[in-house]
Amino acid sequence: MAQANLYSRVIGTGSYLPADRVSNQELAERLAKQGVETSDEWIVARTGIHVRHFAAPDQTTSELALQASRYAIEAAGIDPQSIDLIIVATSTSDFVFPSTACLLQNKLGIKNGGAAFDIQAVCSGFAYAMATADSFIRSGANRTALVVGAETLSRILDFNDRTTCVLFGDGAGAVILQASDEPGVLSSALHADGSYANILCTPGNVNKGVIEGSAFLHMDGQAVFKLAVKVLEKVAVEALEKAQLTAGDIDWLILHQANIRIMESTARKLHVPLERMVVTVGEHGNTSAASIPLAFDVAVRDGRIKRGQHVLIEGVGGGFTWGASIIRY
């Protein structure tokens, strides 16, 4: 049973983007060499994306997570050995197993034997991970959690499919949650509907050393758009009701950075002014589970998000999964 008056609060954020910054024009030129046509105008009009980052061939998801985690630990001003829970949200883990979280724990030099595991909820992964870490801390089981969203999606993109390869990028974001007697994570709501698995998936698996099915990301863009707008509004309202707040109480809206049209439609449905929405999709592309913590860190570090403000985070992704949390920063 959760302990009375025990909460989890965000005490530090961090993020990391690989060095290879690829503009729409550069990507279009790369794709043209293999007979795939696209343009900066086409990409921007449909997505709002101008730039994305791609990991170097030798950069793993755990390496991106490591850099973001170090920045979050530094911002929190804590000893890494005090971290007794690590949750990594990713769909592009280094290995089949062990988990990226275990690899990250080792790379951080944490030797206290605290729990470390991955969560796979695709673009909703960070929302799922935050809710999970909050529950662990509020139960009294853990005191300090490192929650990371990290992806190397460029490894599963089919660069012959212009409808998907222009959308995604690589990166990582992290937060430190710590037990507190002051409310931090006020509410969370998580959902899934596996009957929509086919509209966004990477339908492959490894069997006897051979990939069966497809190892590339597949997406029905129109179906994803329609479902995303519908469920993002509902789960936001649910989280607000749990926190006994209204949309007018929200200082900052941080949506999964997938597509500017989905984001703006959701903000309008919630009656949240567009100027109170943190937007990084133009510079990062869709970084799946990394997109929310990346945007969170950007807005904390540039001074937009201030202590005491209410932040609504929302994710929606393959599974089909969706979730939201209300955070008093």
Backbone bond lengths (Angstrom), bond angles and torsions (degrees), N, CA, C in turn:
res aa  C-N    CA-C-N  psi(-1)  N-CA   C-N-CA  omega(-1)  CA-C   N-CA-C  phi
1 M - - - 1.467 - - 1.528 109.41 -
2 A 1.333 116.61 138.69 1.454 120.83 179.74 1.524 110.48 -62.60
3 Q 1.326 115.88 142.04 1.458 120.53 179.03 1.524 109.63 -75.73
4 A 1.326 116.26 141.39 1.457 121.23 179.08 1.522 110.05 -63.52
5 N 1.346 115.72 137.87 1.455 121.85 175.86 1.523 113.67 61.30
6 L 1.327 117.47 27.04 1.464 121.38 174.02 1.521 108.00 -112.22
7 Y 1.317 115.87 126.26 1.458 122.05 -177.18 1.523 109.66 -130.72
8 S 1.336 116.07 173.98 1.462 120.52 170.65 1.518 108.30 -117.75
9 R 1.338 115.08 138.74 1.463 120.08 -179.86 1.520 110.20 -127.21
10 V 1.325 116.30 146.47 1.461 121.70 175.31 1.524 108.08 -77.45
11 I 1.327 116.40 120.14 1.469 119.46 -179.62 1.529 112.54 -114.88
12 G 1.331 117.58 -3.50 1.455 119.74 177.73 1.516 111.12 -168.18
13 T 1.323 116.89 146.40 1.463 122.12 177.68 1.522 109.71 -131.37
14 G 1.332 116.05 156.51 1.462 120.97 177.10 1.509 110.12 -157.71
15 S 1.320 116.72 159.07 1.467 120.27 177.87 1.516 109.88 -153.52
16 Y 1.326 114.34 163.45 1.462 119.38 -179.66 1.526 109.05 -153.19
17 L 1.338 115.43 137.46 1.458 122.46 175.71 1.528 108.73 -124.27
18 P 1.327 117.59 137.79 1.465 120.00 177.10 1.527 111.36 -61.04
19 A 1.331 115.58 158.95 1.469 121.06 -173.53 1.527 113.31 -70.28
20 D 1.326 118.31 -26.90 1.459 121.28 -175.93 1.530 110.40 -76.58
21 R 1.328 115.81 95.31 1.466 123.17 -178.30 1.524 107.71 -95.42
22 V 1.333 116.40 114.94 1.461 121.41 -171.75 1.524 110.18 -113.14
23 S 1.310 116.33 114.82 1.467 120.79 177.82 1.525 109.64 -77.12
24 N 1.328 115.36 165.90 1.467 119.79 177.08 1.526 110.97 -58.58
25 Q 1.344 116.12 -41.56 1.464 119.50 -179.29 1.526 111.17 -63.24
26 E 1.337 116.02 -43.65 1.464 119.53 178.31 1.525 110.89 -62.66
27 L 1.332 116.63 -42.78 1.459 119.97 179.70 1.526 110.52 -64.47
28 A 1.319 116.36 -41.65 1.464 120.20 179.28 1.530 110.81 -60.70
29 E 1.327 115.97 -38.94 1.469 119.84 178.91 1.524 111.13 -67.62
30 R 1.324 117.12 -39.81 1.459 120.78 177.67 1.525 110.50 -63.12
31 L 1.337 115.95 -44.18 1.461 120.75 -177.30 1.529 111.85 -69.08
32 A 1.338 116.28 -34.33 1.465 120.27 -178.85 1.530 111.17 -60.87
33 K 1.317 116.51 -31.01 1.464 120.83 -179.49 1.527 112.03 -65.58
34 Q 1.356 115.76 -20.66 1.467 118.45 177.90 1.522 111.61 -112.22
35 G 1.325 115.35 17.64 1.457 120.22 173.23 1.512 115.86 83.14
36 V 1.327 118.05 16.50 1.465 122.07 179.36 1.524 108.62 -104.46
37 E 1.326 117.11 122.85 1.457 121.26 -176.11 1.534 111.64 -97.93
38 T 1.314 115.55 132.10 1.465 122.10 171.08 1.522 106.73 -159.72
39 S 1.326 117.01 177.09 1.470 120.20 -179.24 1.513 109.33 -154.55
40 D 1.325 115.11 162.59 1.460 120.83 176.43 1.524 110.38 -57.34
41 E 1.341 116.64 -44.17 1.471 120.92 -178.02 1.522 111.45 -62.32
42 W 1.327 116.73 -43.02 1.463 121.76 -179.25 1.519 111.05 -62.49
43 I 1.336 116.82 -44.40 1.469 121.39 -177.18 1.527 110.56 -68.96
44 V 1.327 116.75 -47.18 1.469 120.28 -177.01 1.521 110.93 -63.39
45 A 1.336 117.66 -43.39 1.467 121.38 -177.50 1.517 112.13 -60.93
46 R 1.326 117.64 -33.93 1.461 121.18 -175.34 1.520 114.07 -94.38
47 T 1.335 117.11 -21.64 1.467 119.02 -171.28 1.521 115.30 -132.41
48 G 1.320 118.13 -26.37 1.452 121.57 -173.09 1.519 113.20 83.54
49 I 1.323 116.88 4.45 1.469 121.25 -177.61 1.528 109.98 -87.45
50 H 1.338 116.01 132.85 1.461 122.92 175.78 1.528 111.71 -112.10
51 V 1.338 115.24 -34.41 1.463 121.37 -171.63 1.517 108.98 -144.87
52 R 1.329 116.99 151.68 1.457 122.46 169.59 1.522 107.80 -144.46
53 H 1.326 116.92 165.58 1.458 122.23 179.31 1.524 109.20 -116.14
54 F 1.341 115.81 139.81 1.455 121.19 177.37 1.524 110.24 -117.64
55 A 1.315 115.53 136.39 1.455 120.80 177.95 1.523 110.58 -66.95
56 A 1.331 115.90 148.67 1.463 121.23 174.62 1.526 108.54 -68.26
57 P 1.318 117.74 158.41 1.472 120.48 -178.06 1.525 114.33 -53.80
58 D 1.328 117.14 -31.28 1.464 119.90 -178.25 1.529 113.22 -98.42
59 Q 1.329 117.91 7.17 1.475 121.80 179.27 1.520 110.09 -92.94
60 T 1.321 116.67 118.14 1.460 121.63 178.94 1.518 110.63 -93.06
61 T 1.309 115.49 167.91 1.463 120.46 176.11 1.526 110.61 -59.35
62 S 1.327 117.73 -40.89 1.474 120.05 -179.44 1.517 111.61 -64.97
63 E 1.346 117.72 -29.50 1.460 120.37 177.65 1.527 110.60 -69.22
64 L 1.328 117.08 -42.07 1.466 120.14 176.06 1.524 110.06 -62.88
65 A 1.341 115.72 -43.13 1.466 120.79 179.12 1.521 111.35 -61.97
66 L 1.318 116.33 -37.53 1.467 120.95 -179.72 1.521 111.25 -61.23
67 Q 1.318 116.62 -46.87 1.471 119.49 -178.22 1.530 111.09 -64.42
68 A 1.338 117.29 -45.01 1.465 120.41 178.63 1.524 110.73 -62.50
69 S 1.323 117.07 -39.50 1.471 121.86 -179.25 1.515 111.33 -65.05
70 R 1.306 116.96 -40.90 1.470 120.23 179.01 1.517 111.15 -61.10
71 Y 1.345 116.60 -41.21 1.465 119.39 178.21 1.529 111.25 -66.24
72 A 1.332 117.06 -38.66 1.463 120.31 179.41 1.525 111.04 -67.57
73 I 1.317 116.95 -41.22 1.471 121.68 178.43 1.523 110.46 -63.37
74 E 1.331 115.51 -42.08 1.465 119.94 177.82 1.528 110.81 -63.18
75 A 1.330 116.42 -44.21 1.469 119.71 -179.74 1.522 111.81 -64.27
76 A 1.339 116.69 -34.19 1.463 121.06 -179.87 1.519 111.85 -77.27
77 G 1.322 116.74 -21.34 1.455 120.72 -179.57 1.514 113.56 67.80
78 I 1.334 116.69 39.00 1.462 120.62 -176.94 1.531 110.78 -116.30
79 D 1.317 115.47 162.03 1.455 122.47 171.73 1.526 107.33 -80.38
80 P 1.336 118.80 125.95 1.462 119.99 179.52 1.535 113.14 -53.26
81 Q 1.336 116.87 -28.45 1.466 120.15 -179.01 1.525 112.46 -67.64
82 S 1.342 116.80 -14.24 1.468 119.68 178.10 1.529 111.92 -81.11
83 I 1.333 117.10 -10.52 1.467 120.90 179.76 1.524 108.83 -75.59
84 D 1.321 116.79 114.33 1.466 120.40 -177.54 1.532 113.27 -110.89
85 L 1.355 116.04 9.98 1.460 120.82 176.48 1.522 108.19 -153.46
86 I 1.329 116.57 128.04 1.462 122.10 175.80 1.525 108.37 -125.89
87 I 1.333 115.62 123.68 1.462 121.21 176.05 1.522 107.73 -124.00
88 V 1.320 116.34 123.44 1.461 121.57 177.32 1.526 108.77 -112.85
89 A 1.320 115.82 122.63 1.455 121.88 174.19 1.521 107.87 -93.03
90 T 1.324 117.18 118.20 1.460 120.91 -179.95 1.517 110.70 -159.55
91 S 1.333 114.89 151.69 1.461 121.62 171.63 1.519 110.02 -112.37
92 T 1.330 115.98 -0.34 1.467 121.05 -175.24 1.529 108.94 -129.46
93 S 1.309 115.92 60.00 1.459 121.46 -177.78 1.526 111.06 -65.72
94 D 1.334 115.76 158.22 1.468 120.79 -179.75 1.523 111.32 -59.96
95 F 1.332 115.62 -44.98 1.458 122.22 -175.29 1.520 110.07 -130.28
96 V 1.341 116.12 169.57 1.460 120.10 167.78 1.525 107.98 -60.26
97 F 1.315 117.19 -47.81 1.459 124.73 166.29 1.513 107.45 -158.19
98 P 1.310 120.68 156.14 1.458 128.12 6.49 1.531 112.96 -72.97
99 S 1.305 115.80 173.53 1.454 121.65 -177.13 1.528 111.28 -66.31
100 T 1.314 115.39 154.96 1.457 121.16 174.03 1.519 110.21 -61.78
101 A 1.338 116.88 -33.07 1.466 121.14 179.37 1.526 111.37 -62.93
102 C 1.329 117.09 -40.26 1.463 119.86 178.04 1.525 111.07 -67.16
103 L 1.326 116.74 -40.23 1.460 120.31 177.11 1.528 110.29 -63.94
104 L 1.330 116.51 -39.84 1.463 121.35 178.32 1.527 111.03 -65.11
105 Q 1.316 116.90 -42.96 1.468 120.97 178.12 1.530 110.48 -55.39
106 N 1.328 116.05 -44.57 1.458 120.53 -179.67 1.527 111.51 -66.42
107 K 1.345 116.61 -42.79 1.463 120.41 -178.68 1.525 112.01 -66.07
108 L 1.330 116.69 -27.98 1.464 121.08 176.45 1.526 111.75 -81.80
109 G 1.333 116.82 -8.86 1.458 120.87 179.72 1.507 114.07 73.16
110 I 1.339 117.09 24.78 1.464 120.92 -179.22 1.527 108.83 -83.66
111 K 1.323 116.31 122.64 1.464 121.80 -172.13 1.528 113.87 -118.37
112 N 1.349 116.90 16.00 1.470 118.73 -173.53 1.532 113.69 -86.47
113 G 1.323 117.63 -1.24 1.465 119.68 177.52 1.506 115.14 75.15
114 G 1.345 117.54 15.94 1.459 120.43 178.66 1.518 111.37 -68.00
115 A 1.324 116.36 161.65 1.459 121.47 -177.51 1.530 111.23 -65.86
116 A 1.339 115.57 144.69 1.462 121.50 176.48 1.525 107.99 -147.25
117 F 1.318 116.54 126.14 1.461 119.63 179.84 1.522 110.51 -157.13
118 D 1.343 115.60 162.41 1.460 122.48 177.96 1.520 110.93 -98.33
119 I 1.323 115.08 154.60 1.461 122.95 170.50 1.522 107.29 -122.35
120 Q 1.334 116.41 131.34 1.454 121.16 -178.87 1.519 108.45 -117.07
121 A 1.325 115.62 93.59 1.465 121.42 174.88 1.518 109.61 -131.00
122 V 1.330 115.16 23.77 1.460 124.42 177.51 1.532 109.64 54.73
123 C 1.322 118.88 -127.66 1.463 120.51 -173.06 1.527 113.47 -71.00
124 S 1.332 117.33 -14.35 1.466 121.42 173.82 1.525 111.38 -89.84
125 G 1.326 116.87 0.99 1.456 120.77 -170.76 1.514 114.65 -56.15
126 F 1.340 117.15 -41.47 1.462 118.19 -178.02 1.522 111.29 -68.54
127 A 1.328 117.75 -38.51 1.469 120.48 176.73 1.526 110.22 -61.62
128 Y 1.328 116.51 -41.78 1.466 121.13 176.71 1.532 110.38 -63.60
129 A 1.319 117.01 -43.26 1.462 121.04 -177.36 1.527 111.64 -66.47
130 M 1.328 116.52 -40.81 1.470 119.72 178.47 1.518 111.27 -63.11
131 A 1.325 116.78 -45.08 1.464 120.54 179.78 1.522 110.89 -62.91
132 T 1.332 116.68 -38.55 1.462 121.09 179.86 1.528 110.87 -66.86
133 A 1.329 116.74 -47.68 1.466 120.32 -180.00 1.524 110.99 -62.77
134 D 1.324 116.72 -40.06 1.466 120.78 177.62 1.523 110.93 -59.90
135 S 1.325 116.77 -42.22 1.467 120.54 179.55 1.525 111.56 -65.09
136 F 1.329 117.46 -41.64 1.462 121.12 178.15 1.520 110.86 -61.11
137 I 1.333 116.08 -44.76 1.464 119.56 -178.31 1.525 111.18 -69.05
138 R 1.319 117.48 -44.13 1.467 120.11 -178.80 1.526 112.15 -66.60
139 S 1.333 116.53 -24.01 1.472 119.62 176.54 1.517 112.30 -75.97
140 G 1.339 116.69 -15.38 1.457 120.69 -176.45 1.519 113.17 91.14
141 A 1.344 117.31 -0.71 1.458 120.59 -177.35 1.525 112.10 -71.60
142 N 1.339 116.77 -32.34 1.464 121.69 -179.00 1.518 109.79 -137.55
143 R 1.338 114.38 160.26 1.457 118.74 -177.73 1.532 112.67 -115.01
144 T 1.326 116.67 -37.47 1.469 119.69 -176.45 1.520 109.29 -133.78
145 A 1.321 116.76 121.16 1.465 121.61 -176.19 1.520 111.05 -118.50
146 L 1.316 114.97 138.77 1.462 122.57 169.78 1.527 106.81 -102.35
147 V 1.329 115.92 117.60 1.467 121.25 -178.30 1.523 107.94 -115.66
148 V 1.325 115.59 123.06 1.464 120.97 -172.14 1.523 110.59 -127.61
149 G 1.330 115.91 141.54 1.459 121.95 165.71 1.515 106.68 -116.16
150 A 1.318 118.03 123.57 1.467 120.91 -176.34 1.516 110.28 -145.27
151 E 1.327 116.36 138.70 1.464 120.18 -177.17 1.529 111.85 -147.73
152 T 1.333 115.17 145.19 1.463 122.85 166.00 1.534 106.69 -122.51
153 L 1.314 115.05 67.06 1.467 121.44 -175.18 1.522 112.98 -66.14
154 S 1.330 116.45 -21.70 1.463 118.53 179.76 1.526 111.59 -59.85
155 R 1.338 117.25 -20.19 1.466 121.23 -178.79 1.534 112.48 -75.17
156 I 1.338 116.86 -18.02 1.470 119.04 -177.36 1.530 111.97 -117.86
157 L 1.332 116.43 17.64 1.464 120.27 178.73 1.518 110.69 -92.28
158 D 1.323 115.81 139.16 1.455 122.23 173.85 1.527 106.68 -92.75
159 F 1.329 117.06 105.32 1.460 120.77 -176.02 1.529 112.91 -78.19
160 N 1.324 116.11 12.60 1.458 121.05 168.21 1.525 111.24 -101.20
161 D 1.333 116.25 -2.29 1.465 121.83 -179.20 1.518 108.48 -113.40
162 R 1.333 116.09 98.58 1.463 118.94 -174.33 1.525 112.68 -70.02
163 T 1.328 118.41 -16.89 1.465 120.31 -179.45 1.526 112.20 -74.84
164 T 1.333 117.82 -17.25 1.466 120.29 178.58 1.525 113.48 -118.37
165 C 1.333 117.74 -37.41 1.473 118.64 -171.31 1.522 113.16 -68.67
166 V 1.339 117.78 -19.66 1.467 120.07 179.83 1.525 112.37 -84.11
167 L 1.326 116.98 -9.92 1.461 120.91 -170.68 1.520 114.84 -89.08
168 F 1.332 117.29 -31.02 1.458 120.04 -163.56 1.522 113.36 -108.84
169 G 1.337 113.96 155.88 1.454 121.78 177.33 1.508 110.67 -144.93
170 D 1.324 115.78 176.97 1.462 122.69 -178.61 1.522 110.40 -109.83
171 G 1.328 116.58 153.54 1.457 120.59 177.44 1.509 111.21 166.84
172 A 1.331 115.59 179.85 1.468 121.30 179.53 1.518 110.09 -151.19
173 G 1.320 115.26 147.77 1.456 122.17 174.67 1.511 108.58 -139.47
174 A 1.327 116.61 151.46 1.464 120.31 -175.80 1.519 111.00 -145.33
175 V 1.328 115.59 151.26 1.459 121.63 171.24 1.524 108.86 -134.29
176 I 1.314 115.56 151.97 1.458 122.39 170.70 1.520 107.25 -104.78
177 L 1.333 115.96 122.32 1.466 122.11 173.46 1.521 108.20 -105.34
178 Q 1.309 116.29 136.81 1.466 120.11 -179.89 1.522 110.70 -135.20
179 A 1.331 115.62 146.55 1.460 120.95 178.71 1.520 110.24 -61.48
180 S 1.332 115.85 141.25 1.460 121.33 -177.12 1.520 109.46 -154.34
181 D 1.325 116.17 156.07 1.466 119.60 173.29 1.528 110.61 -90.12
182 E 1.352 116.38 0.74 1.458 121.56 175.91 1.524 109.38 -105.05
183 P 1.321 118.73 134.30 1.467 121.04 -179.10 1.522 112.58 -58.81
184 G 1.328 115.83 136.03 1.454 122.43 176.61 1.516 109.70 -125.92
185 V 1.320 117.08 -78.08 1.472 120.82 172.36 1.526 106.49 -77.73
186 L 1.326 116.01 110.04 1.464 121.13 -173.17 1.520 113.07 -85.20
187 S 1.332 116.64 -32.44 1.468 119.92 -179.38 1.516 109.23 -165.15
188 S 1.326 114.60 159.13 1.464 121.03 174.48 1.523 108.78 -145.47
189 A 1.326 115.84 153.08 1.464 122.06 175.61 1.521 107.39 -143.81
190 L 1.327 116.99 127.88 1.456 122.43 -178.06 1.522 110.49 -128.17
191 H 1.336 116.43 142.57 1.453 120.74 179.89 1.526 110.70 -147.70
192 A 1.330 115.29 163.42 1.459 121.66 174.89 1.520 109.40 -155.29
193 D 1.326 115.77 155.11 1.460 122.23 174.39 1.525 107.43 -146.80
194 G 1.331 115.40 98.29 1.453 121.18 -176.34 1.511 115.11 -66.76
195 S 1.334 117.78 -11.00 1.468 119.39 179.12 1.527 111.80 -69.45
196 Y 1.348 116.63 -13.38 1.463 120.99 177.94 1.524 112.15 -100.86
197 A 1.322 117.74 17.17 1.462 121.82 -175.83 1.523 112.86 -55.61
198 N 1.322 116.96 -32.46 1.470 119.74 -172.49 1.514 114.00 -76.63
199 I 1.335 120.49 -14.69 1.468 119.58 -174.90 1.527 112.74 -83.10
200 L 1.342 117.41 -14.96 1.460 121.08 176.06 1.521 107.32 -154.26
201 C 1.329 116.24 107.70 1.463 118.95 -172.63 1.520 111.34 -161.26
202 T 1.310 115.21 163.79 1.457 123.20 167.67 1.524 105.04 -123.81
203 P 1.323 117.33 86.86 1.460 122.36 -165.29 1.529 114.71 -83.76
204 G 1.322 115.47 59.98 1.456 119.64 178.43 1.513 111.23 -131.48
205 N 1.330 116.41 162.29 1.463 121.36 174.20 1.520 108.56 -151.05
206 V 1.317 115.34 165.96 1.464 120.84 -179.42 1.523 109.20 -100.65
207 N 1.318 115.82 126.97 1.463 121.44 179.25 1.523 108.14 -134.38
208 K 1.317 115.72 113.62 1.468 121.93 179.39 1.528 111.65 55.07
209 G 1.347 114.01 40.70 1.453 119.65 176.23 1.502 115.56 81.96
210 V 1.331 116.99 3.67 1.462 121.36 -178.51 1.523 109.76 -120.92
211 I 1.344 116.82 139.10 1.468 120.39 176.80 1.520 109.00 -76.66
212 E 1.327 115.89 122.95 1.457 121.37 174.12 1.521 108.45 -103.11
213 G 1.317 116.99 138.51 1.456 120.81 -175.03 1.513 109.17 82.27
214 S 1.328 116.96 -149.22 1.464 121.37 -177.86 1.520 110.71 -113.96
215 A 1.328 115.93 136.22 1.466 121.17 176.17 1.521 111.45 -95.36
216 F 1.336 117.15 7.13 1.463 122.20 178.90 1.526 111.09 -99.33
217 L 1.317 115.10 151.33 1.464 121.77 176.36 1.525 109.25 -71.03
218 H 1.328 116.11 132.84 1.466 122.82 177.09 1.526 108.56 -121.69
219 M 1.333 117.43 139.08 1.464 120.29 -177.96 1.516 111.58 -147.66
220 D 1.328 115.04 135.69 1.464 122.69 169.35 1.527 105.60 -96.10
221 G 1.325 115.50 94.42 1.459 120.72 -170.73 1.513 114.77 -57.14
222 Q 1.332 117.94 -44.46 1.465 120.87 -178.01 1.522 111.49 -65.93
223 A 1.335 116.76 -40.99 1.465 120.42 179.55 1.518 111.08 -66.10
224 V 1.330 116.69 -40.65 1.467 120.88 178.42 1.520 110.14 -63.78
225 F 1.327 117.00 -44.10 1.469 121.32 -179.43 1.522 110.93 -57.63
226 K 1.326 116.65 -51.01 1.465 121.25 -176.89 1.522 111.77 -61.82
227 L 1.323 117.13 -44.09 1.456 120.37 -178.57 1.517 111.07 -70.97
228 A 1.327 117.29 -39.64 1.464 121.26 -177.87 1.523 111.39 -60.60
229 V 1.317 116.90 -48.21 1.467 120.22 -178.84 1.524 110.84 -61.66
230 K 1.324 116.35 -38.94 1.464 121.03 -179.26 1.525 112.07 -65.69
231 V 1.335 117.11 -50.50 1.470 119.36 -173.39 1.519 112.52 -77.83
232 L 1.338 118.27 -28.71 1.460 119.76 179.60 1.526 111.15 -64.96
233 E 1.326 116.95 -39.31 1.459 119.24 177.24 1.525 110.52 -64.36
234 K 1.331 117.28 -46.80 1.464 120.95 -176.45 1.522 112.51 -64.02
235 V 1.328 117.42 -43.70 1.459 119.23 -176.03 1.528 110.73 -72.39
236 A 1.323 117.75 -29.61 1.461 120.40 175.48 1.526 110.74 -65.20
237 V 1.326 115.52 -45.62 1.470 119.96 178.38 1.527 110.30 -61.18
238 E 1.335 116.65 -40.95 1.461 120.62 178.94 1.525 111.36 -61.58
239 A 1.333 117.09 -45.79 1.465 120.69 -179.80 1.523 111.40 -65.58
240 L 1.320 116.24 -38.76 1.469 120.19 178.47 1.527 110.78 -63.99
241 E 1.326 117.05 -43.31 1.463 120.45 179.15 1.520 110.98 -63.04
242 K 1.324 117.03 -40.87 1.477 120.20 177.98 1.522 111.10 -61.85
243 A 1.335 116.71 -37.06 1.470 120.92 -179.05 1.517 112.27 -84.86
244 Q 1.336 116.47 -2.48 1.463 123.05 -177.55 1.538 110.87 58.06
245 L 1.338 114.02 44.13 1.455 121.45 177.82 1.521 109.33 -126.03
246 T 1.320 116.29 168.87 1.464 122.43 173.46 1.524 108.30 -118.43
247 A 1.317 116.03 168.15 1.461 119.84 178.65 1.521 111.52 -59.34
248 G 1.323 116.44 -28.29 1.459 120.48 178.28 1.514 113.31 -66.84
249 D 1.337 117.06 -18.24 1.469 121.17 178.59 1.521 112.70 -84.78
250 I 1.328 116.45 -8.68 1.461 120.33 -176.24 1.530 110.25 -83.57
251 D 1.329 115.24 122.75 1.464 120.48 178.18 1.520 111.62 -83.29
252 W 1.344 116.01 -36.23 1.465 119.88 -178.41 1.519 110.70 -141.91
253 L 1.321 114.81 134.05 1.456 122.32 175.98 1.532 108.41 -106.52
254 I 1.335 116.10 121.32 1.465 120.45 177.18 1.520 107.93 -118.35
255 L 1.313 115.02 99.97 1.458 122.10 178.06 1.525 110.01 -90.42
256 H 1.323 115.81 157.10 1.456 119.26 168.30 1.520 108.04 -54.61
257 Q 1.319 115.77 128.02 1.466 121.74 -173.26 1.531 110.23 -85.86
258 A 1.320 115.70 77.95 1.458 120.70 -177.32 1.519 112.26 -103.04
259 N 1.314 115.75 -45.69 1.452 121.11 -170.75 1.519 107.33 -160.35
260 I 1.322 117.99 125.95 1.462 120.78 -174.65 1.526 111.60 -61.40
261 R 1.323 118.03 -29.37 1.468 119.88 -179.50 1.529 111.13 -70.13
262 I 1.335 117.54 -39.64 1.463 121.01 175.45 1.522 109.71 -63.59
263 M 1.326 116.27 -43.19 1.462 121.30 -177.10 1.525 111.55 -64.40
264 E 1.324 116.72 -47.19 1.459 119.67 -178.80 1.522 111.57 -67.34
265 S 1.329 117.47 -37.47 1.467 120.95 177.86 1.522 110.69 -63.06
266 T 1.332 116.78 -42.24 1.467 120.72 179.25 1.518 111.36 -65.03
267 A 1.327 117.12 -44.33 1.464 120.81 179.20 1.527 110.87 -59.61
268 R 1.320 116.49 -42.29 1.473 119.80 -179.97 1.528 111.36 -65.40
269 K 1.320 116.68 -41.41 1.458 119.93 179.05 1.531 111.23 -62.34
270 L 1.324 116.57 -32.74 1.466 121.31 -179.70 1.527 112.09 -87.72
271 H 1.330 115.80 -4.92 1.473 122.06 -177.40 1.526 111.42 61.22
272 V 1.328 115.03 35.90 1.467 120.89 173.54 1.528 107.06 -98.52
273 P 1.336 118.25 123.45 1.474 120.12 -179.65 1.525 111.25 -57.00
274 L 1.332 116.64 140.78 1.460 120.48 -177.19 1.524 112.28 -59.98
275 E 1.334 116.84 -27.98 1.465 118.96 179.51 1.532 112.41 -71.52
276 R 1.344 117.35 -10.59 1.470 120.33 176.16 1.529 111.03 -99.86
277 M 1.305 117.66 12.87 1.460 122.29 176.88 1.531 108.84 -104.14
278 V 1.326 115.95 128.37 1.463 120.58 177.36 1.530 107.69 -81.34
279 V 1.326 116.32 122.93 1.461 121.43 -176.55 1.526 109.88 -122.20
280 T 1.335 116.03 117.94 1.465 121.44 175.71 1.523 111.62 -126.40
281 V 1.318 117.50 -0.77 1.464 121.03 -175.90 1.525 112.01 -57.58
282 G 1.318 117.13 -32.04 1.456 120.51 -179.51 1.507 113.22 -62.42
283 E 1.345 116.85 -33.64 1.461 121.90 -177.26 1.521 113.80 -100.13
284 H 1.335 117.39 -17.64 1.468 120.63 -175.57 1.521 113.93 -114.05
285 G 1.339 117.80 -20.98 1.452 119.93 -168.19 1.512 109.54 68.86
286 N 1.319 116.18 -167.45 1.461 121.99 178.36 1.532 108.41 -87.19
287 T 1.320 116.42 109.20 1.470 120.87 -179.97 1.524 111.28 -104.49
288 S 1.327 116.62 22.37 1.462 123.25 174.59 1.530 110.92 53.28
289 A 1.331 118.41 -124.91 1.470 121.33 -174.67 1.520 112.94 -63.16
290 A 1.333 117.64 -17.69 1.469 120.60 -179.54 1.522 112.56 -83.83
291 S 1.338 118.35 -14.57 1.459 119.70 -167.39 1.525 113.65 -67.42
292 I 1.334 118.27 -40.81 1.466 120.23 -178.99 1.523 111.42 -68.10
293 P 1.348 119.85 -50.61 1.467 118.09 179.77 1.526 113.30 -66.40
294 L 1.337 118.04 -29.67 1.465 120.05 173.75 1.526 110.43 -61.86
295 A 1.330 116.50 -48.67 1.461 120.64 -179.67 1.528 111.21 -65.36
296 F 1.329 116.44 -38.77 1.467 121.59 178.74 1.527 109.63 -59.10
297 D 1.332 116.13 -48.90 1.462 120.01 -178.04 1.519 112.03 -64.23
298 V 1.325 117.19 -41.24 1.458 120.72 178.21 1.527 110.60 -57.61
299 A 1.344 116.38 -46.17 1.467 120.51 -176.48 1.526 112.67 -73.31
300 V 1.324 117.79 -28.31 1.472 120.77 174.44 1.524 109.85 -70.31
301 R 1.320 115.94 -46.02 1.458 119.75 -174.80 1.526 113.28 -73.32
302 D 1.332 118.28 -26.88 1.466 117.83 177.46 1.531 112.27 -89.54
303 G 1.340 116.49 2.16 1.453 121.06 172.18 1.509 115.85 91.07
304 R 1.321 117.49 0.56 1.466 118.72 179.31 1.527 111.14 -68.00
305 I 1.317 117.14 -50.33 1.460 120.65 179.71 1.522 108.66 -83.90
306 K 1.322 115.30 122.45 1.466 121.44 -176.75 1.530 109.97 -119.00
307 R 1.319 115.50 158.26 1.458 121.37 179.04 1.525 110.91 -56.55
308 G 1.330 114.87 136.03 1.453 120.87 178.90 1.516 113.91 91.98
309 Q 1.338 117.92 -11.08 1.453 120.25 -179.98 1.526 111.20 -81.85
310 H 1.328 115.05 155.15 1.462 121.52 179.14 1.524 109.76 -96.24
311 V 1.316 115.41 129.10 1.460 122.30 -179.88 1.531 108.67 -120.78
312 L 1.316 116.44 128.46 1.462 122.44 174.68 1.515 108.09 -103.93
313 I 1.352 116.39 118.86 1.459 120.21 175.23 1.526 108.57 -107.75
314 E 1.340 115.30 143.01 1.469 120.22 -179.39 1.518 110.47 -143.58
315 G 1.331 115.58 138.64 1.453 120.77 175.68 1.513 111.32 -133.27
316 V 1.322 115.51 151.43 1.464 121.29 176.16 1.518 107.03 -147.81
317 G 1.339 117.05 136.00 1.453 118.24 -176.34 1.516 113.08 -167.10
318 G 1.318 114.63 -173.15 1.452 121.80 -176.23 1.510 112.65 -55.60
319 G 1.308 113.03 145.64 1.466 118.84 -178.46 1.523 113.63 148.01
320 F 1.314 119.71 -55.29 1.460 128.27 -1.78 1.527 108.80 -85.24
321 T 1.333 118.00 136.92 1.452 121.40 -177.49 1.522 110.38 -124.03
322 W 1.325 115.85 154.56 1.465 120.38 173.32 1.521 109.36 -156.99
323 G 1.332 115.25 154.32 1.458 118.89 -178.53 1.513 111.36 -168.88
324 A 1.332 115.52 162.95 1.459 122.04 -179.39 1.515 110.43 -150.39
325 S 1.316 115.64 152.64 1.463 122.42 173.10 1.513 109.59 -139.08
326 I 1.328 115.45 146.82 1.460 121.95 172.39 1.526 106.26 -105.39
327 I 1.325 116.28 125.85 1.463 121.77 -177.01 1.517 109.48 -122.18
328 R 1.319 116.03 128.52 1.477 119.93 168.06 1.518 105.77 -93.20
329 Y 1.325 115.78 109.68 1.453 120.02 -171.72 1.538 111.56 -73.13
